Amino acid sequence: MTAQRADLTFKHNLKQGRHGWLRLTPAYSVKIVQDILHEINKPSLVLDPFSGTGTTGLVCGEYGINCDLIEINPFLTWLATAKTRSYSETDLDLARHISQEIFSLANRVNGNELWVPPINHIERWWTEERLEILARLFYGIQRGRGAVPTSDAALDLITIAFCRVAIEWSNAAFNHQSMSFKEDLPSLFADAECSIIADSFITNVQQLISTAGGPLTGRVNVFNGDSRDVASITPGLYDCVITSPPYPNRMSYIRELRPYMYWLGYLKEAREAGDLDWKAIGGTWGIATSRLFQWKPDETNIAYEGFESIIKAIACHSPLLANYVHKYFTDIAAHLKSLSYVLAPGAQVFYIVGNSKFFDITVPVEQIYSSLMSHYGFKDVNVQVLRKRNSKKELYEYLISAKWY
């Protein structure tokens, strides 16, 4: 029987230095990337076209391997850039100094001058008292840019610490693969909470600094772009691809990232979240869901026998979800076709994917990927079961490998 193996999930990353800087539930385990690199000859240039929080790039940097990352979400592009940067002692000293000054700056501001992000139903996330404390902390960070000597690298560490504190003191519950909210939020006296949150912020800065020291020996570049058109984003040629695309489970990454993206200005209104979800491969949110109703497949051939039958079966329950699954694999087909233009002869590719189930219909994602890879010229395609996932009994995570000649 295949085990669930928590060491192959994001939970393993939480205590792995930079890999645990900011939690993202769908993130795959650093151990999978490490195991792949241990089993193959050292590549000269690796590509991760769905980089998320930068797991593949960070492992490569730690192993002295050059790597390019592509990510369509601008917040994740920023986060991956921060995680894969080499920090100087000056950067770390500046981060220490700024963190000590921030609350002094924050306490000088009149409450009427504070800004809070335009998150819909923001009261679900934070109590009024905690929101004000966070707003003061954010104000101090923003004012610290001009009030004290600093660097972009130091400010990135400070900002990640703020994101950690914001989610730690939120009402968000990570008891689901995306996110939910606790019914009861215990409150302390405002003065006590202010002091505790201040201490938490300083502690988080110190933890980030302690894991940021030491240069990465591999060069990592992070590109913001659409992996359905890899060839227009990166110069190539790559002799290895290690990636984990979003799974076709209709889970929106935007939902979990919303608080960070609103605070940091990557989102200013709800429609922008839906627009980004529409551009991404996978999840739907807001306007992206309504657009799915209007979506029509193009002439792309999803080269898997039985694919049309799967779509029709899902459509009997929900035409929307049938469109979702069809569009997902149309996007993946475009990605694989584009990928072929940037691969060196003999390149090895590794895709971490999960199958899915809609109603009583299992979508054999790993088999469809395998067929699409063969259709676009990849050879020696192999599918390996990695682990049992923590949801429906039919759901597994797979490693699909292949070569390009």
Secondary structure, DSSP 8 states (H G I E B T S, - for coil): -----GGGBGGGGGGSGGGGSS--TT-B-HHHHHHHHHHS---SEEEESS-TTTHHHHHHHHTT-EEEEEES-HHHHHHHHHHT----HHHHHHHHHHHHHHHHHHTTS-GGG------TTGGGTS-HHHHHHHHHHHHHHHHHHHHS---HHHHHHHHHHHHHHHHHTSSEE-SSSS-EE-S------HHHHHHHHHHHHHHHHHHHHHHH-S--SS-EEEEES-GGGGGGT----EEEEEE----SS---HHHHHHHHHHHTTS-SSHHHHHHHHHHSSS---THHHHHHHH----S-----TTHHHHHHHHHTT-HHHHHHHHHHHHHHHHHHHHHGGGEEEEEEEEEEEE-EEETTEEE-HHHHHHHHHHHTTEEEEEEEEEEE-SSSTT-EEEEEEEEE-
